[in-house]
């Protein structure tokens, strides 16, 4: 169909392969246990696109993207239980490497042609405390996380990525509860953006910030006698420091989520956004050899 032909004229040929490996060690004490985790994940990604999908003519090449991403992670944490209190805290470190060879012709007749390799050392610390009160009808949890990395001075300061979280659940009856949680979360911009270079081979996006998201969730939960769990939640999320592409003045959040190359452009961390909606969730835990999940989410996203 005409729609199919239009899709095929836009979508690049994409190939990916990846692996993940992880090992953990856990040591138990009387009222506590310590966990140490080592892991590595690796992604090899390539994308090509030619005019009219004619790969026999090099002059028709629009995109030739090759990249690798490798993350080596270490985490150690301690979990304590004492007099109804649960305390969890720990630290983590990560060494990430990103490499790319990028050739791309843009719609405005600009051509990107560069090779880049970066290494980013990430670090973080976290803690969480929780307890049940009011005859165990109210369960609450308070947490705090800090993250940083050595990409630039702003990101290097963990206080700039301070992330508090609070959650609570109050039992209205044996089967029904009201749930609430809120928090601040930080996410590193994509490696394609961190590793973008100009024709002189210089990193362009050296002043990036972590993307910040503030979450607010409120909902009801109902548990049936047949091991079913039903929830209805409303949520609101506010985003800041989101990267905007300076070539076409479009937020990276609006660049799409299909296979392709997103973020290999000069950007600035100044976009804002929000998403809000409702989610219905049904879980049938194992009952008479049956298990199932069903969810429906209505969401509106604006940047």
Secondary structure, 3 states (H helix, E strand, C coil): CHHHHHHHHHCCEEEEEEEEEEEEEEEECCCEEEEEEEEEEEEEEEEEEEHHHCCCCHHHEEEEEEEEEEEEEEEEEEEEEECCEEEEEEEEEEEEEEEEEEEEECCCCCEEEEEEEEEEEEEEEEEEEEEEECCCCEEEEEEEEEEEECCCHHHHCHHHHEEEEEEEEEECCCCEEEEEEEEEEEECCCHHHHCCECCCCCECCCCCCCEEEEEEEEEEEEECCCCEEEEEEEEEEEEEEEEEECCCCEEHHHCCCCCCCCCCCCEEEEEEEEEEEEEEEEEEEEECCEEEEEEEEEEEEEC
